[in-house]
């Protein structure tokens, strides 16, 4: 074989190797770009609905706390039972509505790929199972997962731009008898009872909502609400008495909250202008003052 032919074959082989290598690298980076795009979708959707989901979770947590600790049954229920029932059920439905909006726009598995939304996805799951599990109080006060989603769907209306809006209390009250009563009437009877007040379901739900609000509340606007303070104290005792899978997993996730939030705030401060760091320091103080579980 002549030197010229050999050189041509070597050149062709080298070119083929480089081309194949380029294609493989391109395929690898395309997959990474697609994965990054999926992660960014989850982050964008969560940021978009962080405010209303936070408010709905905090409102529901506050009502559960009033039922359990602040004589809601002896005051509001006895004075105006219909309002007590409908306002409590509205807070459940409002949370389910915003949870359904989030579910429709991005599946929760996508949150798992993004570190700053993984914990939020976990606590949304804890709230769901606190209402749906029969490991706490059996079926008393239970709201099946499918019912939670169904209630959430009933709360939604479509805007002209294709996005969803959760209805307010007036619309909920006006349509309660026809639309919501078949789904929720039994829940009202259970939650607004002495047995429900003393039961494990509402206790687990309050702690799950506390964890979700702690993660969503970036401006630390809800941390001084009475229900949040009470829930934080109860969360510190959860690990010692955890005897179900839900309780154990939630205790482990709660134990990570201070360190997780502190890491996020440190990362945020590292990229902030000097003028904005003071506010981050205030947020950091609020987070690190939260007791760890255990």
C-alpha positions as CSV (number, residue, x, y, z in Angstrom):
1,X,0.0,0.0,0.0
2,X,1.5,3.3,-1.0
3,X,2.2,6.1,1.5
4,X,-0.4,8.3,-0.2
5,X,-3.2,5.8,0.2
6,X,-2.2,5.0,3.8
7,X,-2.3,8.7,4.7
8,X,-5.7,9.1,3.0
9,X,-7.1,6.2,5.0
10,X,-5.7,7.5,8.3
11,X,-7.1,10.9,7.5
12,X,-10.5,9.4,6.7
13,X,-10.5,7.3,9.9
14,X,-9.5,10.3,12.0
15,X,-12.3,12.4,10.4
16,X,-14.8,9.6,11.1
17,X,-13.7,9.4,14.8
18,X,-14.0,13.1,15.3
19,X,-17.4,13.2,13.7
20,X,-18.7,10.3,15.8
21,X,-17.2,11.9,18.9
22,X,-18.9,15.2,18.1
23,X,-22.3,13.5,17.5
24,X,-22.0,11.7,20.9
25,X,-21.1,14.9,22.7
26,X,-23.9,16.8,21.0
27,X,-26.4,14.1,22.0
28,X,-25.1,14.2,25.6
29,X,-25.4,18.0,25.9
30,X,-28.8,17.9,24.2
31,X,-30.1,15.5,26.9
32,X,-28.6,17.7,29.6
33,X,-30.2,20.8,28.1
34,X,-33.5,19.0,28.0
35,X,-33.2,17.9,31.6
36,X,-32.2,21.5,32.6
37,X,-35.3,22.8,30.7
38,X,-37.5,20.4,32.6
39,X,-35.9,21.5,35.9
40,X,-36.4,25.2,35.0
41,X,-40.1,24.5,34.2
42,X,-40.6,23.2,37.7
43,X,-38.8,26.1,39.3
44,X,-40.7,28.7,37.2
45,X,-44.1,27.2,37.9
46,X,-43.4,27.0,41.6
47,X,-42.2,30.6,41.7
48,X,-45.3,31.7,39.8
49,X,-47.7,30.1,42.3
50,X,-45.6,30.4,45.4
51,X,-47.6,33.4,46.8
52,X,-51.2,32.0,46.5
53,X,-50.1,28.4,47.6
54,X,-48.3,29.9,50.6
55,X,-51.4,32.0,51.6
56,X,-53.7,29.0,51.1
57,X,-51.5,26.7,53.2
58,X,-51.1,29.3,55.9
59,X,-54.8,30.0,56.1
60,X,-55.6,26.3,56.4
61,X,-52.9,25.8,59.0
62,X,-54.3,28.7,61.0
63,X,-57.8,27.2,61.0
64,X,-56.6,23.7,62.0
65,X,-54.7,25.4,64.9
66,X,-57.8,27.2,66.0
67,X,-59.8,24.0,66.0
68,X,-57.1,22.2,68.0
69,X,-55.9,24.9,70.4
70,X,-58.0,28.0,70.4
71,X,-61.5,26.9,71.3
72,X,-62.9,27.4,67.8
73,X,-65.5,24.8,68.5
74,X,-66.7,26.6,71.7
75,X,-66.8,30.1,70.2
76,X,-67.2,30.4,66.5
77,X,-69.0,27.1,65.9
78,X,-71.4,27.6,68.8
79,X,-72.2,31.2,67.7
80,X,-72.4,30.6,63.9
81,X,-72.1,27.0,63.0
82,X,-72.9,27.5,59.3
83,X,-70.1,30.1,58.8
84,X,-67.7,28.0,60.8
85,X,-68.4,25.0,58.6
86,X,-68.3,26.8,55.2
87,X,-65.2,28.9,56.0
88,X,-63.3,25.8,57.2
89,X,-64.3,23.8,54.1
90,X,-63.4,26.8,51.9
91,X,-59.9,26.8,53.3
92,X,-59.5,23.1,52.5
93,X,-60.9,23.7,49.0
94,X,-58.7,26.7,48.4
95,X,-55.6,24.8,49.3
96,X,-56.7,21.9,47.1
97,X,-57.4,24.4,44.3
98,X,-53.9,25.9,44.2
99,X,-52.4,22.4,44.6
100,X,-54.4,21.3,41.5
101,X,-53.2,24.3,39.5
102,X,-49.6,23.3,40.4
103,X,-50.3,19.7,39.5
104,X,-51.7,20.6,36.1
105,X,-48.8,22.8,35.0
106,X,-46.0,20.6,36.1
107,X,-45.9,17.0,37.4
108,X,-44.4,16.7,40.9
109,X,-41.7,14.3,39.6
110,X,-40.1,17.3,37.9
111,X,-39.6,19.0,41.2
112,X,-37.5,16.1,42.3
113,X,-34.8,17.1,39.8
114,X,-34.4,20.6,41.3
115,X,-32.9,20.8,44.7
116,X,-34.7,24.0,45.8
117,X,-38.1,22.5,45.0
118,X,-37.5,18.9,46.1
119,X,-38.4,19.7,49.7
120,X,-41.5,21.6,48.7
121,X,-42.7,18.6,46.7
122,X,-42.1,16.4,49.8
123,X,-44.2,18.6,52.1
124,X,-47.0,18.9,49.5
125,X,-47.1,15.1,49.6
126,X,-47.1,15.2,53.4
127,X,-50.1,17.5,53.4
128,X,-51.9,15.2,51.0
129,X,-51.3,12.1,53.0
130,X,-52.1,13.7,56.3
131,X,-55.6,14.2,55.0
132,X,-55.8,10.9,53.1
133,X,-54.0,8.3,55.4
134,X,-56.0,5.9,57.5
135,X,-53.1,5.4,59.8
136,X,-54.2,8.4,61.8
137,X,-57.7,8.2,63.2
138,X,-58.7,5.5,60.7
139,X,-61.2,6.9,58.1
140,X,-62.5,9.5,60.5
141,X,-62.1,12.9,58.8
142,X,-60.3,11.3,55.9
143,X,-60.2,13.1,52.5
144,X,-59.2,10.6,49.8
145,X,-56.5,11.8,47.4
146,X,-58.9,11.6,44.5
147,X,-61.4,13.7,46.5
148,X,-58.7,16.3,47.2
149,X,-58.0,16.5,43.4
150,X,-61.8,16.6,42.6
151,X,-62.4,19.4,45.1
152,X,-59.4,21.2,43.6
153,X,-60.9,20.8,40.1
154,X,-64.2,22.2,41.2
155,X,-62.5,25.3,42.6
156,X,-60.9,26.2,39.2
157,X,-62.0,28.5,36.5
158,X,-60.2,29.1,33.2
159,X,-59.0,32.6,32.2
160,X,-59.0,33.8,28.7
161,X,-55.2,33.3,28.5
162,X,-55.6,29.6,29.4
163,X,-54.3,29.9,33.0
164,X,-56.4,28.7,35.9
165,X,-57.9,30.8,38.7
166,X,-59.1,29.5,42.1
167,X,-62.5,30.9,43.1
168,X,-63.1,33.0,46.2
169,X,-65.3,32.4,49.3
170,X,-68.4,34.1,47.8
171,X,-68.4,31.7,44.8
172,X,-67.7,28.7,47.0
173,X,-70.5,29.6,49.4
174,X,-73.0,30.2,46.6
175,X,-72.2,26.9,44.9
176,X,-71.6,24.8,48.0
177,X,-74.9,22.9,48.1
178,X,-74.8,21.8,44.5
179,X,-71.1,21.4,43.8
180,X,-69.1,20.9,47.0
181,X,-71.5,19.4,49.6
182,X,-71.4,15.8,48.2
183,X,-67.6,15.9,48.5
184,X,-67.1,17.7,51.8
185,X,-70.0,17.6,54.1
186,X,-68.7,14.5,56.0
187,X,-65.4,16.2,56.4
188,X,-67.0,19.2,58.1
189,X,-68.7,17.0,60.7
190,X,-65.5,15.2,61.5
191,X,-63.0,18.1,61.6
192,X,-65.4,20.3,63.6
193,X,-65.9,17.8,66.4
194,X,-64.3,17.1,69.7
195,X,-63.0,13.8,68.4
196,X,-61.5,15.5,65.4
197,X,-59.9,18.2,67.5
198,X,-58.2,15.7,69.7
199,X,-57.3,13.3,66.9
200,X,-54.0,12.6,65.2
201,X,-55.1,13.6,61.7
202,X,-55.3,17.3,62.3
203,X,-52.1,17.3,64.4
204,X,-50.2,15.7,61.5
205,X,-51.8,18.1,59.0
206,X,-50.9,21.1,61.0
207,X,-47.2,20.1,61.2
208,X,-47.1,19.2,57.5
209,X,-48.6,22.7,56.6
210,X,-46.0,24.3,58.9
211,X,-43.2,22.6,57.0
212,X,-44.6,23.7,53.6
213,X,-45.1,27.3,54.8
214,X,-41.6,27.4,56.3
215,X,-40.2,26.5,52.8
216,X,-42.4,28.8,50.8
217,X,-42.2,31.9,53.1
218,X,-39.1,33.5,51.6
219,X,-40.0,36.9,53.0
220,X,-40.6,35.5,56.5
221,X,-44.1,37.1,56.6
222,X,-45.9,34.1,58.3
223,X,-43.3,33.0,60.9
224,X,-44.8,35.1,63.7
225,X,-48.4,34.0,63.2
226,X,-49.7,32.2,66.4
227,X,-50.4,29.0,64.5
228,X,-46.9,28.9,63.0
229,X,-45.2,29.3,66.5
230,X,-47.4,26.6,68.0
231,X,-46.7,24.3,65.0
232,X,-42.9,24.8,65.4
233,X,-43.1,23.7,69.0
234,X,-45.1,20.6,68.1
235,X,-42.7,19.8,65.2
236,X,-39.8,19.6,67.7
237,X,-41.6,16.8,69.5
238,X,-42.6,14.8,66.4
239,X,-39.5,12.7,66.1
240,X,-39.7,11.3,69.6
241,X,-43.3,10.0,69.1
242,X,-43.1,9.1,65.4
243,X,-44.7,5.7,64.9
244,X,-45.9,5.7,61.3
245,X,-44.1,6.1,58.0
246,X,-45.7,9.5,57.4
247,X,-44.6,10.7,60.9
248,X,-41.0,9.4,60.5
249,X,-40.5,10.8,57.0
250,X,-42.0,14.1,58.0
251,X,-39.8,14.3,61.1
252,X,-36.7,13.7,59.0
253,X,-37.7,16.4,56.5
254,X,-38.4,18.8,59.3
255,X,-35.0,18.2,60.7
256,X,-33.4,19.4,57.4
257,X,-35.4,22.7,57.2
258,X,-33.0,25.0,59.1
259,X,-29.8,23.8,57.3
260,X,-31.6,23.7,53.9
261,X,-32.9,27.2,54.2
262,X,-29.6,28.5,55.6
263,X,-27.7,27.0,52.6
264,X,-30.1,28.7,50.2
265,X,-29.8,32.1,52.0
266,X,-26.0,31.8,51.9
267,X,-26.1,31.1,48.2
268,X,-28.4,34.0,47.6
269,X,-26.2,36.4,49.6
270,X,-23.2,35.3,47.6
271,X,-24.8,36.6,44.5
272,X,-26.5,39.7,46.0
273,X,-25.4,43.3,45.8
274,X,-24.2,44.7,49.1
275,X,-27.4,46.7,49.5
276,X,-29.6,43.6,49.5
277,X,-27.6,41.5,52.0
278,X,-29.2,43.1,55.1
279,X,-32.6,41.6,54.2
280,X,-31.1,38.2,53.6
281,X,-29.5,38.4,57.1
282,X,-32.9,39.0,58.6
283,X,-34.3,36.0,56.8
284,X,-31.3,33.9,57.9
285,X,-31.9,34.8,61.6
286,X,-35.5,33.8,61.3
287,X,-34.6,30.4,59.8
288,X,-31.7,29.5,62.2
289,X,-34.0,30.3,65.2
290,X,-36.3,27.5,64.1
291,X,-35.6,24.5,66.4
292,X,-34.5,21.2,64.9
293,X,-36.5,18.1,65.3
294,X,-35.2,15.5,67.7
